[in-house]
Amino acid sequence: MREDYHLEETSFSEVNYLAETRKDLLSLTCVPCRGGIPPMESEKIATMMPLVPGWKLLGNEVKKIEKCFKFKNFKKAMTFVNKVADIANEQDHHPDILIHWNEVTLTFWTHAINGLFDNDFIMAAKVDNILAE
């Protein structure tokens, strides 16, 4: 993150532009998005996607990011889902979750703005970090 960054002087919309690495995303906390703002623009999405490798961009009108995780068995998949649930509750930003025996597909998008928001990328990085631990 840039050294000249000071949270009290920076609006949240500027924070994402300061996230230049996955580590930067991990250091951020989701903030409530109540709507009334446009979804993330394509240029910003293109800048953020490399920070969350393995996540796919979905959608034409409503942009989402999604990733499929594979595990040895159902129990390991559910352990992962429970860890995701803990982080989602802590950050107050929840994914769509599809469980198919040893596969878990997570989809992030911000319903309040019908598209992507900073929180989606923050959560993608935090989810990926579960497996890195």
Secondary structure by P-SEA (a helix, b strand, c coil): cccccccccccccccccccccaaaaaaccccccccccccccaaaaaaaccccccbbbbbccbbbbbbbbbcccaaaaaaaaaaaaaaaaaacccccccccccbbbbbbbbcccccccaaaaaaaaaaaaaaac
